[in-house]
């Protein structure tokens, strides 16, 4: 499957807004709520915008075809890391690079044929501990046609340091007390003849694991969800431990002309903040938080109401969160690049046909850059527009097909396996689910508490 290449023209500066200022205010008292139907009461807080620049539209990128349901192939083709014209990753010199393991890394739905070898390499920046491991997984539990061998190397030119065999259970090679450095893994059929499909996962040492950039409000390493009542403007936080509910915590109320677009730590204080967009006048602003206490507002440039703020993520691997806008009428997508709370420029992305809606952003391929998650409401398909570390689109990756009763409201790594999981909502049944990407073809979903249709979650 071939997608057109992207050729972008330079993006000119569109705003002459005064520098963003942060207003520091008194923090409202934090209170815990028993359920989102009755969050704590706060005074209505209308975000204040601190500049007078007139609304403007993001620049128009060249029109490039987006995904079509007829051509989205599942990622199950044999040897998808192998090259048609060269050795691919069948020799250690061409090992597939998993990069620096600052969080869990994985590659899924790979194939081994008779006589084939798949080489991988990764880099540790912290000493390995008891949490660090290499795991070889069956793609579908209970379907193990043949056995595979996995070998671990500190030096690929000499013999393996450790080995394990994929039989009836998923083997694990521990990396306790490994020094920082680059290491290699080789996968092949048992006795060099067996064939199988597999997933490979490298679990990072705890010390290396990066704090999630989305919705971790209690700093426990797990994604939480923020719920907004579109009828009365109330907001509340559902703290999660993976997919298990911990407690509800109230957040300040914001008037209903503002929509909650997403979360992220914009001021670098270690607490996630809330990003709001005004659908009436196009203004955008950040509610700065310290834990769950509001400490101020930061204004962002105004963008015309033809555009939807569809996601928040690090779109160019610079450790700053950026804003992704989509014009649903034209299918055009663009990124407002940020440095903290300051806008630094625009980056155009491919146009995606209007049959698809932007459901959020998350890192679908574990390359440290967030990707765009699109949902086709007619077919239920979910696909990712993959973004490289330079902020450019590279390819498409089919993720899942979900029940058409559900809408895609976001993506995040809920189970800390290095993959983007999907946050789904069916308002007709007041149902909310998390679909785990590590089990896409076999479908593992977890239900969150039942909440009335007035409430919408986001991450």
C-alpha positions as CSV (number, residue, x, y, z in Angstrom):
1,X,0.0,0.0,0.0
2,X,1.5,3.4,-1.1
3,X,0.4,6.7,0.1
4,X,1.3,10.0,-1.7
5,X,4.4,11.8,-0.4
6,X,4.0,15.1,1.3
7,X,5.6,18.3,0.0
8,X,5.1,21.3,2.2
9,X,5.8,25.0,1.6
10,X,7.1,27.2,4.4
11,X,4.4,28.4,6.8
12,X,4.4,32.2,7.3
13,X,3.8,33.8,10.6
14,X,0.1,34.7,11.0
15,X,0.0,36.4,14.4
16,X,1.4,39.5,15.9
17,X,-0.1,38.9,19.3
18,X,1.5,40.2,22.4
19,X,3.5,37.6,24.4
20,X,1.5,35.3,26.4
21,X,1.1,36.2,30.1
22,X,0.0,34.0,32.9
23,X,-2.4,35.4,35.5
24,X,-1.8,34.0,38.9
25,X,-4.9,33.8,41.0
26,X,-6.1,32.3,44.2
27,X,-6.4,28.5,44.0
28,X,-9.9,27.2,44.7
29,X,-10.2,24.6,47.5
30,X,-9.8,21.1,46.2
31,X,-12.7,18.8,47.1
32,X,-13.5,15.2,46.2
33,X,-16.7,14.2,44.4
34,X,-18.4,10.9,44.8
35,X,-19.5,10.8,41.1
36,X,-19.6,13.1,38.1
37,X,-23.3,13.7,38.7
38,X,-22.5,15.7,41.8
39,X,-19.0,17.3,41.5
40,X,-18.0,20.0,44.0
41,X,-19.4,23.4,43.4
42,X,-17.0,26.2,42.2
43,X,-17.7,29.7,41.1
44,X,-18.2,30.0,37.3
45,X,-14.8,30.9,35.9
46,X,-14.7,32.4,32.4
47,X,-11.2,32.2,30.9
48,X,-9.7,35.6,30.1
49,X,-7.8,36.1,26.8
50,X,-5.0,38.6,27.1
51,X,-4.5,39.8,23.5
52,X,-6.5,41.6,20.9
53,X,-5.3,40.0,17.7
54,X,-8.2,39.3,15.3
55,X,-9.1,35.7,14.6
56,X,-7.1,34.0,11.8
57,X,-7.1,30.7,10.1
58,X,-4.2,28.3,10.2
59,X,-2.3,28.2,6.9
60,X,-3.6,25.9,4.1
61,X,-1.3,23.0,3.4
62,X,-1.2,21.2,0.0
63,X,-4.1,18.8,-0.5
64,X,-3.0,15.2,0.0
65,X,-5.1,12.1,0.0
66,X,-6.0,10.7,3.4
67,X,-6.9,7.1,4.3
68,X,-9.7,5.3,2.5
69,X,-11.4,2.4,4.1
70,X,-10.9,0.3,1.0
71,X,-7.2,0.6,1.1
72,X,-6.4,0.4,4.8
73,X,-4.6,-2.9,5.2
74,X,-4.2,-4.6,8.6
75,X,-0.6,-4.8,9.8
76,X,-0.4,-8.6,9.4
77,X,1.6,-8.9,6.2
78,X,4.7,-11.2,6.5
79,X,8.0,-9.7,7.4
80,X,6.8,-6.2,7.3
81,X,10.2,-5.0,8.5
82,X,12.0,-6.7,5.6
83,X,13.1,-4.9,2.5
84,X,12.1,-6.0,-1.0
85,X,15.5,-5.0,-2.4
86,X,17.9,-5.8,0.5
87,X,18.4,-7.8,3.6
88,X,16.0,-5.8,5.8
89,X,16.6,-6.7,9.5
90,X,17.8,-10.2,8.8
91,X,21.4,-9.3,9.8
92,X,22.5,-7.5,12.9
93,X,24.1,-4.6,10.9
94,X,20.5,-3.7,9.8
95,X,18.8,-4.4,13.1
96,X,15.5,-2.6,13.5
97,X,16.2,0.2,15.9
98,X,13.7,0.5,18.8
99,X,15.5,3.6,20.0
100,X,16.2,4.8,23.5
101,X,14.0,2.8,25.9
102,X,12.7,5.7,28.0
103,X,9.3,4.0,28.0
104,X,8.1,0.6,26.9
105,X,8.8,-0.1,23.2
106,X,7.1,-2.7,21.1
107,X,6.6,-3.9,17.5
108,X,3.6,-6.1,16.7
109,X,2.4,-8.6,14.1
110,X,5.7,-9.7,12.8
111,X,6.4,-12.9,10.9
112,X,9.1,-15.5,10.9
113,X,9.5,-18.0,8.1
114,X,11.8,-21.0,7.8
115,X,15.4,-19.9,7.8
116,X,14.5,-16.2,8.6
117,X,16.0,-14.1,11.4
118,X,14.8,-10.8,12.7
119,X,17.3,-8.5,14.5
120,X,16.4,-5.6,16.8
121,X,18.5,-3.2,18.8
122,X,17.7,-0.8,21.6
123,X,19.5,1.6,24.0
124,X,19.3,1.8,27.8
125,X,20.1,5.1,29.4
126,X,19.6,3.9,33.0
127,X,20.8,0.7,34.6
128,X,18.4,-2.1,34.2
129,X,16.3,-3.2,37.2
130,X,13.9,-5.9,38.0
131,X,11.2,-4.2,35.9
132,X,13.3,-4.2,32.7
133,X,12.7,-7.1,30.4
134,X,12.3,-8.3,26.8
135,X,9.1,-10.2,26.1
136,X,8.2,-12.3,23.1
137,X,4.5,-12.6,22.8
138,X,2.0,-14.6,20.7
139,X,-0.1,-12.4,18.5
140,X,-3.2,-14.3,19.4
141,X,-3.5,-16.2,22.7
142,X,-4.1,-19.9,22.3
143,X,-2.8,-19.9,18.7
144,X,0.7,-21.1,18.8
145,X,1.4,-23.1,15.6
146,X,5.2,-23.3,16.0
147,X,7.9,-22.4,18.5
148,X,10.2,-19.4,18.2
149,X,13.6,-18.7,19.8
150,X,14.7,-15.3,21.2
151,X,18.4,-14.5,21.8
152,X,19.8,-11.5,23.7
153,X,23.2,-10.0,22.9
154,X,25.4,-7.5,24.5
155,X,27.8,-8.0,21.5
156,X,26.1,-9.3,18.3
157,X,29.5,-10.5,17.0
158,X,29.8,-13.1,19.8
159,X,27.4,-15.7,21.2
160,X,24.1,-14.8,22.9
161,X,24.1,-13.8,26.5
162,X,20.7,-15.2,27.2
163,X,18.0,-17.2,25.3
164,X,14.4,-18.2,25.6
165,X,11.8,-20.1,23.6
166,X,8.3,-19.1,22.7
167,X,6.2,-22.2,23.3
168,X,2.9,-22.3,25.3
169,X,3.7,-19.2,27.3
170,X,5.3,-15.9,26.5
171,X,9.0,-16.0,27.4
172,X,10.8,-13.2,29.2
173,X,14.5,-12.3,29.3
174,X,15.2,-10.1,32.3
175,X,17.6,-7.2,32.1
176,X,18.4,-6.7,35.7
177,X,21.5,-4.6,36.4
178,X,22.4,-4.1,32.8
179,X,24.7,-1.1,32.2
180,X,23.6,1.7,30.0
181,X,24.4,0.9,26.3
182,X,23.1,-0.6,23.1
183,X,21.8,-4.2,23.1
184,X,20.6,-6.6,20.4
185,X,17.8,-9.2,20.1
186,X,17.4,-12.0,17.5
187,X,14.2,-13.9,16.8
188,X,14.1,-17.0,14.7
189,X,12.1,-20.2,14.2
190,X,12.9,-23.0,16.7
191,X,15.5,-25.3,15.0
192,X,15.5,-22.6,12.3
193,X,12.5,-24.3,10.6
194,X,9.4,-23.3,12.6
195,X,7.3,-20.4,11.5
196,X,5.0,-18.1,13.6
197,X,3.8,-14.5,14.0
198,X,4.8,-12.7,17.1
199,X,5.0,-9.4,19.0
200,X,8.3,-8.1,20.6
201,X,8.2,-5.8,23.7
202,X,11.0,-4.2,25.6
203,X,9.9,-3.0,29.0
204,X,11.9,0.0,30.2
205,X,13.6,0.3,33.7
206,X,11.4,2.1,36.1
207,X,13.9,4.9,36.4
208,X,13.8,5.5,32.7
209,X,10.1,5.6,32.2
210,X,8.9,8.9,31.1
211,X,5.9,10.4,32.8
212,X,2.9,10.3,30.5
213,X,2.3,13.8,28.9
214,X,-1.5,13.3,29.0
215,X,-3.8,13.4,32.0
216,X,-1.7,12.0,34.9
217,X,-3.1,14.2,37.6
218,X,-1.9,12.3,40.7
219,X,1.6,11.5,39.3
220,X,1.2,7.8,39.6
221,X,2.3,7.1,36.0
222,X,-1.2,6.2,34.8
223,X,-3.5,8.2,32.5
224,X,-6.6,9.7,34.2
225,X,-9.7,11.0,32.4
226,X,-11.3,14.4,32.7
227,X,-15.1,14.7,32.4
228,X,-17.0,17.8,31.4
229,X,-20.7,18.4,31.7
230,X,-21.7,20.3,28.5
231,X,-25.0,21.4,30.0
232,X,-23.8,23.2,33.2
233,X,-20.1,23.6,32.6
234,X,-18.9,21.5,35.5
235,X,-15.7,19.5,35.3
236,X,-14.5,16.5,37.3
237,X,-11.6,14.1,37.3
238,X,-11.7,10.3,37.3
239,X,-8.4,9.1,38.7
240,X,-7.4,5.7,37.3
241,X,-4.9,3.0,38.1
242,X,-4.6,1.5,34.6
243,X,-8.2,0.7,33.9
244,X,-9.4,0.6,37.6
245,X,-11.3,3.5,39.0
246,X,-9.7,5.1,42.1
247,X,-11.9,8.2,42.9
248,X,-13.6,11.2,41.5
249,X,-12.1,14.7,42.2
250,X,-13.8,18.0,41.4
251,X,-12.4,20.7,39.2
252,X,-13.4,24.3,38.6
253,X,-16.6,25.0,36.6
254,X,-16.2,26.8,33.3
255,X,-19.0,28.4,31.3
256,X,-20.7,26.3,28.6
257,X,-19.5,28.4,25.6
258,X,-16.1,26.8,26.2
259,X,-15.3,23.2,25.2
260,X,-12.6,21.1,26.9
261,X,-10.1,20.2,24.2
262,X,-7.6,18.2,26.2
263,X,-4.9,18.1,28.8
264,X,-1.2,18.4,29.3
265,X,1.6,20.0,31.4
266,X,2.2,23.4,29.6
267,X,3.9,25.3,32.3
268,X,6.4,22.6,33.4
269,X,5.3,22.4,37.0
270,X,4.7,18.7,36.9
271,X,0.9,19.0,36.9
272,X,-1.4,18.6,33.9
273,X,-3.4,21.6,32.8
274,X,-6.7,21.9,30.9
275,X,-7.0,23.4,27.4
276,X,-10.3,25.1,26.5
277,X,-11.6,26.4,23.2
278,X,-14.4,28.9,22.7
279,X,-16.6,27.7,19.9
280,X,-18.4,31.1,19.6
281,X,-15.4,33.4,19.1
282,X,-12.5,31.0,18.4
283,X,-10.5,31.9,21.5
284,X,-8.2,29.3,23.2
285,X,-6.9,29.3,26.7
286,X,-5.2,27.0,29.2
287,X,-6.4,26.6,32.8
288,X,-3.1,26.2,34.7
289,X,-3.3,23.7,37.5
290,X,-1.2,22.6,40.5
291,X,-2.6,19.1,41.1
292,X,-6.3,19.9,40.9
293,X,-6.1,23.5,42.1
294,X,-6.3,26.3,39.6
295,X,-3.4,28.7,39.8
296,X,-4.0,30.9,36.7
297,X,-4.8,31.2,33.0
298,X,-2.6,31.3,29.9
299,X,-4.0,32.8,26.7
300,X,-3.3,31.2,23.3
301,X,-3.8,32.7,19.8
302,X,-7.4,32.9,18.5
303,X,-8.3,30.6,15.6
304,X,-11.4,31.0,13.5
305,X,-14.4,28.8,14.4
306,X,-14.1,26.8,11.2
307,X,-11.4,24.9,12.9
308,X,-11.7,22.3,15.7
309,X,-9.0,21.8,18.3
310,X,-8.8,18.0,17.8
311,X,-5.8,16.9,19.9
312,X,-2.9,17.9,22.1
313,X,0.5,16.1,22.0
314,X,4.2,16.4,21.3
315,X,4.2,16.5,17.5
316,X,7.9,16.9,16.9
317,X,9.7,15.2,19.8
318,X,10.8,18.5,21.4
319,X,9.3,17.7,24.8
320,X,6.7,20.5,24.4
321,X,3.0,19.9,23.8
322,X,1.5,21.2,20.6
323,X,-2.1,21.8,19.4
324,X,-3.6,20.0,16.4
325,X,-6.4,21.7,14.5
326,X,-8.7,20.2,11.9
327,X,-11.1,21.9,9.5
328,X,-13.8,19.2,9.2
329,X,-15.4,21.0,6.3
330,X,-12.3,20.8,4.1
331,X,-10.4,18.0,5.8
332,X,-7.3,20.2,6.3
333,X,-5.1,19.5,9.4
334,X,-2.4,21.6,10.9
335,X,-0.3,21.8,14.0
336,X,0.2,24.9,16.2
337,X,3.7,24.3,17.4
338,X,4.3,25.4,21.0
339,X,7.2,26.1,23.4
340,X,5.5,25.8,26.8
341,X,2.6,28.3,26.5
342,X,4.1,30.3,23.6
343,X,3.3,29.6,19.9
344,X,6.4,29.1,17.7
345,X,4.8,28.4,14.3
346,X,2.6,26.2,12.2
347,X,3.2,22.8,10.5
348,X,0.9,21.6,7.8
349,X,-0.2,17.9,7.7
350,X,-1.9,15.9,5.0
351,X,-5.6,16.6,4.3
352,X,-7.8,13.8,5.3
353,X,-11.2,13.3,3.6
354,X,-14.2,14.4,5.6
355,X,-15.5,10.9,6.1
356,X,-12.9,10.8,8.9
357,X,-13.0,12.7,12.2
358,X,-9.9,13.5,14.3
359,X,-10.5,11.6,17.5
360,X,-7.3,12.6,19.3
361,X,-3.6,12.2,19.3
362,X,-1.3,9.6,20.9
363,X,1.9,7.8,20.1
364,X,0.8,4.8,18.1
365,X,4.2,3.4,17.1
366,X,6.3,4.2,20.2
367,X,8.7,6.7,18.5
368,X,8.3,9.4,21.1
369,X,6.2,11.6,18.8
370,X,2.4,11.6,19.0
371,X,0.3,10.6,16.0
372,X,-3.1,11.6,14.7
373,X,-6.0,9.2,15.4
374,X,-8.8,9.2,12.9
375,X,-12.2,7.5,13.2
376,X,-14.6,6.7,10.4
377,X,-18.1,6.8,12.0
378,X,-19.7,4.9,9.1
379,X,-17.3,1.9,9.1
380,X,-16.0,2.1,12.7
381,X,-12.4,2.0,11.4
382,X,-9.7,3.7,13.5
383,X,-6.3,4.5,11.9
384,X,-3.3,6.6,12.8
385,X,-1.5,9.1,10.7
386,X,2.1,8.4,11.9
387,X,4.3,11.4,12.6
388,X,8.1,11.2,12.6
389,X,10.5,13.0,15.1
390,X,10.7,16.0,12.7
391,X,7.0,16.5,12.8
392,X,6.3,15.3,9.3
393,X,3.7,12.6,8.4
394,X,5.3,9.3,7.2
395,X,2.6,6.7,6.7
396,X,-0.7,5.3,7.9
397,X,-1.2,2.5,10.5
398,X,-4.5,0.7,10.8
399,X,-5.4,0.3,14.5
400,X,-8.9,-1.2,14.9
401,X,-12.5,-1.4,13.8
402,X,-14.9,-0.5,16.6
403,X,-18.7,-0.8,17.0
404,X,-20.2,2.2,15.1
405,X,-22.3,3.1,18.2
406,X,-19.0,4.4,19.8
407,X,-17.2,7.6,19.1
408,X,-13.4,8.0,19.5
409,X,-12.7,10.6,22.1
410,X,-9.0,10.2,22.6
411,X,-6.0,7.9,22.9
412,X,-3.4,7.3,25.6
413,X,-1.3,4.5,26.9
414,X,-3.6,3.4,29.8
415,X,-1.7,0.1,30.5
416,X,1.8,1.4,30.1
417,X,2.8,-1.0,27.4
418,X,4.1,1.6,24.9
419,X,1.0,1.6,22.7
420,X,-1.8,4.0,22.2
421,X,-5.1,2.7,23.6
422,X,-8.5,4.1,22.6
423,X,-11.0,6.0,24.7
424,X,-14.5,5.2,23.3
425,X,-17.9,6.6,24.3
426,X,-21.5,5.4,23.4
427,X,-23.8,8.2,24.7
428,X,-26.9,6.2,23.7
429,X,-26.1,3.7,26.4
430,X,-24.0,6.0,28.7
431,X,-21.1,3.6,28.1
432,X,-17.4,4.4,28.1
433,X,-14.7,1.9,27.2
434,X,-11.0,1.7,26.9
435,X,-9.8,-0.6,24.0
436,X,-6.3,-1.9,24.5
437,X,-4.1,-1.7,21.4
438,X,-1.9,-4.6,22.5
439,X,-4.9,-6.9,21.8
440,X,-6.4,-5.3,18.8
441,X,-7.2,-8.5,17.0
442,X,-8.9,-10.4,19.7
443,X,-10.2,-7.2,21.3
444,X,-9.7,-6.5,25.0
445,X,-11.9,-3.7,26.3
446,X,-12.4,-2.4,29.8
447,X,-15.5,-0.5,30.9
448,X,-15.4,2.7,32.9
449,X,-18.2,3.8,35.2
450,X,-21.6,4.4,33.6
451,X,-22.1,8.2,33.3
452,X,-25.1,10.1,31.9
453,X,-24.8,11.5,28.3
454,X,-24.4,15.1,29.6
455,X,-20.8,14.2,30.5
456,X,-18.0,13.8,27.9
457,X,-14.6,12.4,28.9
458,X,-11.2,13.4,27.4
459,X,-7.5,12.7,28.0
